[in-house]
Amino acid sequence: MLSIRGLTVHHQLQTLVHPLDLQLHRGEWLALAGESGSGKTLTSLAIGGLLSADLHAHGSIQLEGKELLHLSEPELRHIRGREIAYVFQDYQSAFTPFITIGKQMDEMIRAHTSLSRQQRQHSCLAHLEQVELPAKQVYNSYPFELSGGQLQRAAIATALLLSPKVLIADEPTTALDSLTSRSIIQLIQRIQQETGIAILWITHDLRQVQRTADTLLIMKSGQVVESGKSHSIFFHPTHPYTVQLLSSIPKLPSRYRLELQNKQVNT
């Protein structure tokens, strides 16, 4: 579905992301993990053509055979939302504070479809219900009236409005408390199972993906240093940096460890 080959990101003469290859398939959860500054966010922004003007991407990014790096800005705007959607870390900036959630979701649909007002409202409410929010209440609420977890759920609902093929989630739970973070991850996991959407999950915290990611890529200083099936990397890391990352997180409870080991045996 999403194929990246030899992707590089440059700033003037400096290479920020070294040649990177990535394959994301329908229904797959791929985690791109590494410390801040490793290049994972730049990689995700390059996919949707969201890099700042002083950064330049080269290589190949194809979505179902369509080369994205060659598209014009109007063509990329058509792709964003409809085929590739983003959920970012800063849920507070995902919405304009003085416009209701419902109106902002409605604008998203109007920009890409010719649905009637009634159809648009029905879609908004259905997606708010999908992310387990009180739909009518949130639809009529302003962003400042919602909690952080509710705002992030509303952002996820907005991202899913046009049934994209790929969801890129860039540290979507970092600003949330641990319990809310876990509920958001479980929510996205359920939606993936229901819709078959492909997920590219950007994170610095391997604990977030130890039970969800099918594939794991570890980045350091702009390079992928290890990649493979997540259960293999968790139990048999080969790169010293991966070993270092894994040693910095708490040990898995025994029941989770057994669950992952059983997954490895059955794969």
N, C-alpha and C positions, 0 to 999 in steps of 0.2 A: 504493500500500500504506500508507505513512505520510505523512500530509498535515498540515502545520503552517501555520496562517494567523494572522497578527497576534499571535503569542505575545509576551507581555511578562512579565518577572519583576520584582517590586517588593520592597523592604525599607523598610517604613514609607512615607515620602514620596519615597524615592529609587528611580529606575528603573535597574535593573541590566542588563536586557535590553530593548532597544527593539523595537517591532513587527517580528517576524521571520517570514518565509515559507520553507517548505522542503518539497520533495517527494522522497520516497525510494521507488523502485520495486523490485519483486522482481529479485534478481540484480544490483542496482546497488551500487557502492561510492561513497559520498558522504563526502567529507572536509570537516570543519568545522575551519578552521585559524585561528590567531591567537595573540598573546602571552598570557601569564598575566594573568588579570583581564579578558579580552576578553568573557567571557560564554558561552564555548563549553561549559564543563562545566555551568553552570547550565541551559543549554538541554537538554543531555542528561539531566540529573537530572529536569527538569520533565516529560519524556516519560513516565518511569516512575513519576511521583508520589513522587520521592525527595527533594524539596526539604525543608530544615529548616522547622520550624514558623513561624519568623519571616519566611519568604519566601513570596510569593504569586504564583502564575502565573495569567494571564488570556489569553483568546484561544481558539484551537481547536487541539486535537491529536487527530487521528482516525487510528485504525488500522483499515483496511479498512471505513471508514464508521462505526466505533464511536468516540464522543466520550470520550476518556480523562479529560479534566479534570472531567467530571461524575460519575466513578465513585467509589464509597466505597472505603475502605481494604481491606476484604475482597475487593472486586471487583478492585482493583489488584493485590493479592497473587496472585490467580488469573491475571492477565495476565502478571505478571513471572515469567520462567522459561519459561512455556508459549508465550508469543507474543513477548515482548521479553526479551532476556537481556543482561546487562552483563558486561564484563571491564574491571577497573579497573587503574590504575597500580600500586597497592600489592599485589603478589601475596602478600606475606607475611601480610597481614591477610585474605586471601581464605579462609583455612582456620583453624580452631581448632587450636592447636599440639599439644594432647594427645589428639586423636582422629585415627584413621587417615584417609587420603585416601578409601579405599573406603567407610568408614562414612559420611563426610560426603556423598559422592556418592549413596549409598544413601538418606540422609535426604531429599535433594532429590527423588528419584523418589517416595518414599513420600508426601511432602507433596502431590503432585499427581496420583498415579495409584493404581490398585489392583492393580498388577502383583505377582506372587509374588516371593518372595525370590530364587529361581533366575533369574527373568526380569530382576530388577533388577540382579543381579550380572553377568549376561551383557551387559546394556546398558552398565554401567559399564566393563567390560573392553573392550568393542567401541569405546567412545568414547576410552578411553585409547590404544588401538592407533591410532585415527584420527589422533590428534595425535602419533603416532610416539614413544610412550613404551613401555618394557617393562611391559606392562599389569599382570601379576600382582604384580610387584615393587612398582610404584608404588601399586597398590590396597591393599597391606598395609603401606605405609610411613607414617610420621608426617611432617608437613610439614617439620620441621627436618632430616630425612634427605635432602631433595631440594635440588638447586641452584635458583637463581633462575629459570633458563630452564625447568627441569622443573616448577617450581611454576606458572609462568605457563601452560605447556601443560596442566597438570592443571586450572587455572582455566578455560581455554578448553573443555576436555572437559566440565567440569561445566556450563558455560553452554549447551553444545549438547545436553545430555542429553534435553531435552524437545522437540527439533526446533523451536526458535523461528523465527518469520518474520523477526525483526530482531535483529541483534547490534550493540549499542552498545559500542564499544571506546574507552575514555577513557584516552588516553596509555598504552596497555598495554605499551609497550616502553621507556619513558623511564628506568626503573630498571635496564635491562639493558645489557650491553655491545653494541657495534655489530654484531658477528657474530651474537650471539644474537638481537638485534633483527631483523636481516635474515631470519633463519630463521623467526622468529615471523610476520613479515609474509608470507613466502612460504607458510607453513603455512595462514594464514587465507585467503590468496588461493586456494590449492588447494581448501580446504573450501568456499569460496564457489562455485567452479566446479563442484564435485561436487553441491552441495545447492541452489544457487540462493538462498541466504539473502541478505537485504539487509543491508548493513553501513554503519553510521554511525561514522566514524572521527574521533576528536577528537585533535588534535595541534597542537603549536607548531612542528613541524619539517616544512617542506615537502618535504624530501628523502625522507621516509617515503612520500609519496603520489605522487611524480612519475611512477611507473611503474604504479600500481595504481588510483588513484581515477578514476572516470568523471566525477564532478562535484565541483566545489570551491567552497566558500563561505569567504570571508575575513571574519573578524570583528575589529573594533577598537572598544574602549570600549562594548561592548554592542550594536553595530550591525553588520549585514552590509554591508560596503562594496563587495564585488564577488562575483559568482557567475557560474557558467557551466561549460562543459565544461573539464576540467582542462587538456587540451593547449592549448586556446585561451588560458587564463589564463597558463600557463607561457611561451608564446611571444609573446602579445600582451596583457600586462596593461594595464589602463586606469586603475586608481586608484593614486595616488602611494604609498599605504601598501603595496599589493601589490608595486609596483616595489621598494620598500625591502626587503620581506621576501625577494623573489627575489634581490636583489643581495647579500644577506647569506649566501647559501649557495654552496658551491663550484660551479664550472661542471660541467655534465654531461659525462662522457666522450663522445667523438664517436659511439661506437657506440650509446649510449643516446639521444643527441640524434637520430640518424638513425631509431632505432626509434620515437620519439615523433612525429617528422615524418611518417613513413610512416603511423602511426596516424591522424594528422590528415588526411592525404590520403584515406585509406580510409573516413573517417567521414562 
